[in-house]
């Protein structure tokens, strides 16, 4: 028909939907946009008409009317890390169930990339941002995002001085637990390989700046100190944000006059590098060196021997972060808080008493 009332497909307009549903264009817009007051009957007629015509909503126009884009940003440090991949799944599950899409950005632990990504997300008018911050101090862009009215939720890492919600696990307590388990198995020369430095030659005395790594190191050092273990920092190495760097750091540990009898890896990516170095050196696990890692990545259960792990509820962390963010988007004004989720220790075959 000339007036387009039977038009279908991508060319269908909001007016076509309204005409077919027998309502005004304004009512059709409110029904499809999920805002304003619309009767249940009218909403059902509009939804049915839109489906029959194959109507594609103009998201830009809807954003201008409602002030919302029904999108959220997720900015992570390394999507290649199974932990962040599982987190992203949790965020996506909650967001999509609530009618939101997720825009994912990977920063490779680079704050310049993170700053640019957040600025682009805000310019695209996302309704909120979940961030695993690359720096604990360079966060002016996150503060500016909040001032612009865009809610921010921190994931996995805390930042002092930034008043916002945080979702993470008890890294300090979990690290204490792992270190104590290794001590109880008879180990004293316990190494830890973690992130925080760009140098493969650094035997770390300084605490890592990122809160997650810092808390894990603090738990490790405090537990060794409580047990009276001398010079625990001699076996602490940082810089391992990649498998290759973790491998290099572990190789250096194995070359010490008294090499470690146990290694605690800070995450599953680091653990792969540790494992590669041990196997290249023909070091048997756990007869010669025990190994334990944060993160229950799939591979940890299928290698031989299977690796003992600190399991983080990664998907639950993502779900919680998304739920908190959407509450803030909806206008929740309760005080900001830290949402701390429990970890669990999964004992497998990679820990044994040190050999004589």
Secondary structure, 3 states (H helix, E strand, C coil): CCCCCCCCHHHCCHHHHHHHHCCCHHHHHHHHHCCCCCCHHHHHHHHHHHHHHCCCCCHHHHHHHHCCCCEEEEEECCCCCHHHHHHHHHHHHHHHHCCCEEEEEECCCCHHHHHHHHHHHHHCCCCEEEECCCCCCCCHHHHHHHHCCCEEEEECCCCCCCCCEEEEECHHHHHHHHHHHHHHCCCCCEEEECCCCCCCCCECCCCCCCHHHHHHHHHHHHHHHHCCCCCHHHHEECCCCCHHHHHHHHHHHHCCCCCCCEEEECCHHHHHHHHHHHHHCCCCCCCCCEEEEECCCHHHHCCCCCCEEEECCHHHHHHHHHHHHHHHHCCCCCCCCEEEECCEEECCCCCCCCCC
